[in-house]
Amino acid sequence: MEIEVEGKTIQLSEAGWLEDLSEWSEAIAEKIATEVEGIDELTPEHWDIINLTRKAFYDNGQVAEPRKFMKMMKEEFGKDRSSNKYIFSFFPKGGLIKSANKVAGLPRPKGCS
């Protein structure tokens, strides 16, 4: 699968995961969100989740597991923004694991399609 971003062809896996993580940019995130995940527009709340997933990955060298990520969300944004239900309200096709991580340009977690 390919997407066109700013005149450049970007390779994605069949499921829409970025093949070359170093190519990630906010423009690519927006394109994956709209064309692969069916999200109309990335809001500031989307970006809070995306940026925290990226921070967790680059701080720990791996994609955060959901329970640990919810704890990070609570510490960063408060209890009302620290549930799977909250994440799914912004990434309805796959929540944190299958959707937010994909838009954030992170590697596909093991066992995730």
C-alpha positions as MATLAB code, in Angstrom:
seq = 'MEIEVEGKTIQLSEAGWLEDLSEWSEAIAEKIATEVEGIDELTPEHWDIINLTRKAFYDNGQVAEPRKFMKMMKEEFGKDRSSNKYIFSFFPKGGLIKSANKVAGLPRPKGCS';
ca = [
       0.000    0.000    0.000;
       1.212    3.504   -0.758;
       0.188    7.011    0.202;
       1.260   10.280   -1.364;
       2.421   12.968    1.073;
       3.913   16.279    0.035;
       4.864   14.897   -3.371;
       6.566   11.814   -1.935;
       5.383    8.208   -2.118;
       5.315    6.566    1.309;
       5.231    2.773    1.650;
       2.798    1.201    4.093;
       2.182   -2.447    4.907;
      -1.036   -4.032    3.653;
      -2.618   -3.148    7.014;
      -1.436    0.474    6.793;
       1.633    0.419    9.062;
       4.509    2.698    8.072;
       7.285    0.579    6.533;
      10.139    3.025    7.233;
       9.596    4.541   10.687;
      12.158    7.270    9.995;
       9.823    8.767    7.369;
       7.140    9.645    9.928;
       5.924   13.231   10.035;
       2.768   14.976   11.172;
       1.665   15.167    7.527;
       2.086   11.392    7.190;
       0.176   10.879   10.459;
      -2.690   12.951    9.092;
      -2.737   10.962    5.853;
      -2.703    7.589    7.655;
      -5.446    8.830    9.986;
      -7.733    9.923    7.171;
      -6.995    7.367    4.439;
      -6.277    4.242    6.503;
      -8.072    4.758    9.804;
     -11.069    6.773    8.578;
     -10.554    9.651   11.020;
     -11.894   12.912    9.591;
      -9.434   15.241   11.324;
      -6.736   14.968   13.987;
      -7.780   17.133   16.931;
      -5.550   18.337   19.782;
      -6.788   15.315   21.771;
      -5.641   12.974   18.990;
      -2.242   14.670   19.009;
      -1.975   14.294   22.809;
      -2.387   10.532   22.386;
      -0.100   10.344   19.335;
       2.671   12.355   20.969;
       2.495   10.348   24.195;
       2.657    7.035   22.292;
       5.757    8.285   20.467;
       7.352    9.501   23.696;
       6.667    6.147   25.373;
       8.192    4.290   22.426;
      11.342    6.386   22.199;
      11.816    6.450   25.994;
      11.436    2.665   26.340;
      12.376    1.261   22.941;
       9.040   -0.512   22.547;
       5.381    0.208   22.034;
       3.656    0.764   25.391;
       1.255   -1.931   26.485;
      -2.275   -0.604   27.119;
      -2.256   -0.782   30.926;
       1.041    1.075   31.161;
      -0.112    3.607   28.584;
      -3.329    4.317   30.517;
      -1.199    5.031   33.593;
       0.879    7.452   31.533;
      -2.295    9.141   30.240;
      -3.573    9.542   33.800;
      -0.289   11.083   34.952;
      -0.109   13.407   31.952;
      -3.754   14.394   31.413;
      -5.804   13.260   34.427;
      -8.091   10.386   35.286;
     -10.893   11.353   32.887;
      -8.552   10.815   29.910;
      -7.006    7.530   31.006;
      -9.308    4.771   29.797;
      -9.567    2.500   26.783;
     -13.008    4.020   26.177;
     -11.413    7.471   25.886;
      -8.750    6.211   23.444;
     -11.368    4.387   21.343;
     -13.450    7.573   21.139;
     -10.620    9.093   19.086;
      -9.288    5.931   17.394;
     -12.459    3.837   16.912;
     -11.058    1.283   14.428;
      -8.466   -0.128   16.786;
      -7.831    1.957   19.883;
      -4.274    2.323   21.116;
      -2.752   -0.857   19.754;
      -4.071   -1.017   16.191;
      -4.872    2.593   15.420;
      -3.104    5.212   17.566;
       0.245    3.447   17.236;
      -0.236    3.174   13.473;
      -0.996    6.891   13.098;
       1.960    7.657   15.393;
       4.277    5.866   12.975;
       5.311    3.192   15.450;
       6.081   -0.452   14.670;
       3.273   -2.961   14.658;
       3.089   -4.576   18.120;
       3.662   -8.334   18.195;
       0.465  -10.265   17.600;
      -1.266   -7.254   16.051;
      -2.659   -7.406   12.519;
];
